[in-house]
Amino acid sequence: KTLCQGIAILGELTNRSLDAIAAVGEQLSTMIFARALAEKGHSVELIDARTFMFTDEQYSSAGPLFDRVAQEATVRILPFIRAEKIVVTQGFIGSTVKGVTTTLGRGGSDYSAAILGAALNAEEIQVWTDVDGVLTADPRIAPAAKKLKVISFREASELAYFGAKVLHPSTILPAVEKNIPVIVLNSKRPQSSGTRIVADPPKSRVAVKSIASKKGITVINIQSSRMLMAYGFLSSIFSVFQRHQTAVDLVSTSEVAVSLTIDSTGRLEEIVADLRGFADVNVYENKAIICVVGEQMRSTAGVADRVFHALDDIPVMMISQGASEINMSLVIDEDAMIESVQRLHREFFEPVPEHDLFEQVDA
């Protein structure tokens, strides 16, 4: 209440203030949950995450100080675990070294779990969400989507980055470094076996594991004859995006042109103005990325042929493959995304394959 009154008086709402307000919900929910466990007779310890989840000062999207987190978590949490107490703490929130509340941004609760699991050398990290696990596609787009029993860290990272909503792109990075399995489970259906994400899964007999999709993509085409036989031109391009703090998703190049995609257009006008200082620039909005992912794609012939056969009458504006051997990404018109995902899903996943890689998702 005091925070909100202060904001009302100042007439200014900063990311630092938003973090302080957002953190209250995490504190209240863990307080209620810890009390509920205690009333059920469990030995429980409620620990404020801000006493160990130290971050930088990038409010609303803070970066953890991993070494400091590991040091503090070991001191503040391990003794209670060894005493066989249930430790309840918050995800999503942290604190600067000066004691100012921060948040880790979207997907921050899962990220917190992975950071803490890695810091404590956990046997596994469980992410409880509202779906049965990692699916072959978004079930809202492809109703026949199937649950994957096991996928690799690399596959999960690609899917997370290119639109799969189950995991935040950064979530599994701490687990990868410690080789800790991540299990994605459904809090509404705890009997479901979920999806296991591991460093080295059993070799699959299928090339494609899943299809991710992402709307709201903008394509920027940059063309200049000065690129031909020139060094440093790409550096000039990417320095513009660095200066304007805008991440690039896909990149495709030729001798005289570069095509790339972004999903954040807040600084688009400034970016285009800077790029036009040394090249011709065209911008295409309302595009979508479709990402076909699978570890066995690199050793399986004919995957691209199947993709383009399924999308034979849908124009593809941009193709990116090579940087990742397990990912083929296509840029198409946004209004063709649903139809494209459905066609690709039928091509690669229907009917149910005769092996144990997938499980049908119950309605």
N, C-alpha and C positions, 0 to 999 in steps of 0.2 A: 504493500500500500504506500509506503514511504517513497519507494522508487518511482512509482507511477505519479505520485504527487509532485515529485521533483521534476520529472519530465514535463508534466503539465505546466509547471511554473516557468521552466526554461523555454518551452516551446521547441525543443530540439531532441531528436531521438538518434543516438549514435549506436553503432554496432556493439560498443562496450556496454551500453545500457540494455540493449536487447539481450545480450548474453546473460546479464545479471537477472533479468526477468525470466528468461527461458529456463534458467537453472533451478528456479523455485519449484517447477513441476517435478523435476527429477528428484529433488530433495524430499518433497512431500510423498511421492509414490513409494520411494524406498523406505521412508519412515513408517508408512502404513504397512508395507509388506513385511518389514522386520518385526513389527508388533504382532502381525497376524501369525508369523512363524512362532514367535515366543508364546503366544496364547495357545498354540497347538502343542506346546511342550518341547519345542526344539531349542537347542542352545545356539543363540544367534548373536552376531556382532555387527552393528551398523557402523560403517566407516565412510566418512566423507571423502569422495574421490578427489576433492581439491587438496587433500593432504599428501597425495602421491602423484596425481596425473598433472605434472607440470608441463606447461606449453609456452610457446612464444606469445607475442602480443598481437597476433593477427586475429582480432576479434571477429567472431561469427564463423571463422574457418581456421582455427588455431592449429599449429603444428606441434605435436608432442616432442618433448625433450627426452628421447628414449633412454639414454643412460641414466638421467636423473629419475625417471619413472621407475626403471628397474631397481635402482638403489632404494628408493623410498618404499616401493611396493614390497620388497623383500623384508624390510624392517617392520612395516606397519601391518602387513596382511599375513605373512607366513606363520608367525607365532600363533595366531588364532586358528589357522588351518591345522597346524600340528596339534593344537589342543582339541581338535575335532569339533570346532564350532563352524556353523554356517556363516560365511561372510557375505553380507549384503552391502553393495555399494552402487554408485550411480555410473551409468554410461553417459556419453555425450558431453559431459561437463569436465572442466579442469580449472587450472589456476596458473597465472603467471608466477614467477619466482617472487614477485612483490605482493602476492596474495590477492590479485584481482581476478574475478571469475571470468572464465572463457568457455566457449563451446567449440566442438570439433567439426561442426557443420553437418550437412545432410549425411545420414548413415553413421553418425558419430557413435551411436551406442554399440553397433557391431564392431566398429573400429576400436572402441575402448576395450571390448572383450578380447579382441585379438592382441592388442598391446599388452594387456594385463596377463593373458595366458602365456604369451611369449616371455614376459618378464619373470613369471613364476615357473617357467619350464613345465607347463601343464602337459598332461598326456594327450588331451584333445581339447579343442575349442568348439563349443556348441553355439550356433546362431539360431535362435528361435524366432520364426517369422509367421506369416499367415498363409504360406503355401507349403506343399509337401516336400519341396526341395528345389533343386535346379531342374528345369524342364527343357524339353526340346524346342519350345517356343513359348511366347506369351499365350496362355490359354484363352485370354480374351480375344486374341486374334485367330489362334488355331485351336479350336475346342478339343481336337484329338491329341493335344500335346501329351507327351509321356514324361515320366520322372526318370532322371538318370540316377542309377545307383552309385556310380563313382565317376569322377572326372579329375583331371590333373589341375594343379595350381595354375598352369599357363592357360588352360582352357577357361577356367573360372575367371581369371584376370581379364581375358579378352572379352568374355561375355559381359562382365560387370561394367567394363569401360564403354562398351558399345550398346548399352541400353537395357540389359537384363536388370530388373529391379530388385532381385533377391539379395544381392550383395553390393555394398559400396565398393567402387574400384580399389580403394586403399585398404579395405578390410583385411584381406588375407596376406598382405605384405609381411607383417611381423611374424605370421605363422610360417610363411615360406622360409624365412631366414633361419628359423629354428626347426624346420621340418616337422611341424605339429599338425596333425590332421584337423581339418575344419568340417564339422557336421552341420548341415542346414536342415532344420527340423520345423514342423508345423505345431505351433502352440495350441491350435484348435483341434488338432488330430495327433496327440502325442504318441499314438500307437504306430504311426507311420514311420518307416525306417529311415526316411530322409535321404539326402545325398551326401556322400563322403568325398571330400576334396583332399587329395593327397599329392605328394611330389611325383610319385612313380606308380600310376595305376596299372592294372593288368592290361595287356595289349588288347585293343578292341578290333573286332572284325568289321566295323563300319567306319567309313572315312569321316562322316560328319556327325558331331554330337549334338549341336544345338544351333538355333538361328536367333540372333538378336536383332533388334530394330530400334531406331532412334529417329524421332521427328525433330522439326525445328532446326534443320541444318541449313547453313548458308555456304554456298560455294563461291570462292574468289579465284578468278582466272587472272594470272599475271603474265604478260607477254612482252618480250623485248628482244630485239636483235642483238643487244649488248650481252645477252647470256651466252651467245655462241662462242665457244672456245675461251670463255672468261672464267677466272676463278674469283671467289668471293661474292658472286652475285646472290647465291642462296643465303649467305650470311647476312647480306643487306636486307633481304626479305624478312628473315626470321628475327632480325633485330627490331623491326617495326612491331612485330607481335609481342616481343619481349617488353618493349618500351610501353606498350599499351596493356600489358598484363592479360593477354588473351591467348588461351591454349588452342593449338591446332590439332585436329583429329587425324585427318588423312592427308597425304601428300602424293601427288603424281607429277612427274616431270618429263619434258622432252628437251630438244636442243634449245628451243627458244621460248618455252612456256612452262609455267608451274601452275598446277591446280591444287587448291587445298580447301579444307572445310573447317568451319568453326561452328560451335553451338551457342556461343555467347556473343551477342551483337551490340552490347552496350557501348563499345568503343569503335563500332564499324566505320562511322564517318571519318574519324580521325585516322584509322588504319588505312582506309582507301586514299585519303588525301596524301598521306606520307608515301604510300606505294606509287601514286601517280607522279611523284617527283622524279622517278627513274624508270617507269614502265607504264604500259597500257593496262588498265584494270577493268574487268567486268565482274559484276556481282549478280548471283542468282540465288534468290531466297525460296523458302517453302520447299526445301528438298528433304530427303530422308536417307539414312544409311541403313543398309541391310548387311549384316555380318554373318557369314557362314563359318562355323568354328569346328575344328576337330584335329586331334593330334595326328591321325593317320592320313590327313590330306596330303602331307608332304611326300608320302610314299605310295599314294594311290593315284593311278592314272584315270582320267576321264571325269574328274569332279567338276572342272570348269565347264566341260561340254554339257553335263547334266544341269548345271545352274542356268546356262544360257538357253538350253532347250526348254526348260520350265518357264523362262521369262522371254520367250521368243518374240512376242509382240509388245513388250514393255521397254521403252527407251532407257538405256543406261547411260548416264552422263559421265560417270567416272568410275574407274576400277583401281583398286589398290591391293596388290599382293606381292609378297617378297620380303618386306621388312619382318613380317611374321609368317613363318611357314605353315602355321596352323589356322590362318585366318584369310578369307577372301572377303573384301568389303566392296560393296557397290553403292553408288549414289544414284537415286532415282527421284522422280517427282513425289512429293509427299502424299498426294491423293492416290498414288499407285502402291503405297507401302503395304496395306492390308492384303490386297490381292496377291502381291508378290510373295509375302511371307507364307500365305496359305498354299500357293503353288509349290514353293520350295519344300514346305513341310510334307505335302503329299508325295513329292518326288523322293525325299530321303527317309521318311519315317512311317509312311502308311503303305500297306498294312503293317502291323506290329512285326518286327523282325523275329526270326526264330533263334533267339539267344537271350541271355539273361542281362543284357546291358540296360534295358528299360523296364519300367513298370507303368502300366496304365494308371492314369490319375482318376480316382473315383469322383463321380459327379457329386 
